[in-house]
Amino acid sequence: MSAAVDYPVSLAVEDFVPVLLTTVGVLLLRYIVPERRAVLAAAVLIGCGGTAKATAKLLAATGHGDHAWLRGMLFPLLTLGFGLLCLILMRQGGRVPLWLRILVPGLVAVCTAGAVLSGDPIVFLVSTTVFATLAGIRLIGTARRHGDIVAASLFGLQLLVFFILGSLASRPDQTVALQWGEQLSNTVAQAAFAYAAWRLATASQHPATDRTQETR
């Protein structure tokens, strides 16, 4: 965030909303997999990453300085959280595919080296995008197998917005108007994600009332 931007407190406070929605959505996914503690760990990592950046924004907005180290925690923590979630969701027959067991730690290591060499944690945006994409594709497939086209579409919407906002995150000219647009779009996308996760969780808990072929 630019120090020249007069950052409003209202915008900083709103940034906590999509963080909460994302965390709740990930927590709901524990009902569709056996590894519930691992999903909890992923939710904590993702929630802490988003909270760190939102807190940095709030501190800046209230005149307590620009804490770059706090903002910089976002993508490293998202990488770890989505990487773990990706491993959990992509398990097939109780085992994680070999290519994924190589990809996740390998990409984390490469991005860590890149961040150290460049001195900028934005490098972790690459790994975050890869892991979130794989997790999103898996969730879309899971929703389709449940016959829940609504949930599949909502997961797809969240993934699309993630791509768009990810490309905007690295822009240096983050005006207040642009950030309002980004945050409100992110809030809608994460609300869609949380609702879709709730639908999957409900279907998994009550298979007899699965929303097969529901299009409402």
Secondary structure, 3 states (H helix, E strand, C coil): CCCCCCCCHHHHHHCHHHHHHHHHHHHHHHHHCCCHHHHHHHHHHHHHHHHHHHHHHHHHHCCCCCCHHHHCCHHHHHHHHHHHHHHHHCCECCECCHHHHHHHHHHHHHHHHHHHHHCCHHHHHHHHHHHHHHHHHHHHHHHHHCCEHHHHHHHHHHHHHHHHHHHHHCCCCCCHHHHHHHHHHHHHHHHHHHHHHHHHHHHHHCHHHCCCCECC
